[in-house]
């Protein structure tokens, strides 16, 4: 009888304790397999040695991994965007498993005009390293992307992979 009573009491209290988890903790637990798969894939890519880790001076807790797809000597001396810049870029974005989620190539001229202040931290970090004419592949850990948020096809804790080309910085000005 005591065992049955203990079991019933435990069964009744378990939901009460689990409801004490914050939304963030629930998401962390619910997306554990997805998060682990993303983290493992990112680690494999970084270990490959193809990418350079870039940590911004303005936040030492986040980073991206970049690989240049062009000869940087050919863009030497070209403009680099400021945080307040608007940029013209061509890009494609995929989840770690190859699922596409966004692309400027879906637009008529395939060039997107974007204000850096409205982009995820991973894009800002990458753009700060680029010069007009550079093409890069960027791996953005979830901490520098959407974190625990879900946006369209992007699930919480998603590592994002982009191919980006900085085409222009319209109205560039130095203040």
Secondary structure, 3 states (H helix, E strand, C coil): CHHHHHHHHHHHHHHHHHCCCCHHHHHHHHCHHHHHHHHHHHHHHHHCCCCEEECCCCCCCCCEEEEECCCHHHHCCCCCCCCCCEEEEEEEEEECCCCEEEEHHHCCCCCEEEEHHHCCHHHHHHHHHCCCCCEEEEEECHHHCCCCCCECCECCCCCEEEEEEEEECCCCCCC
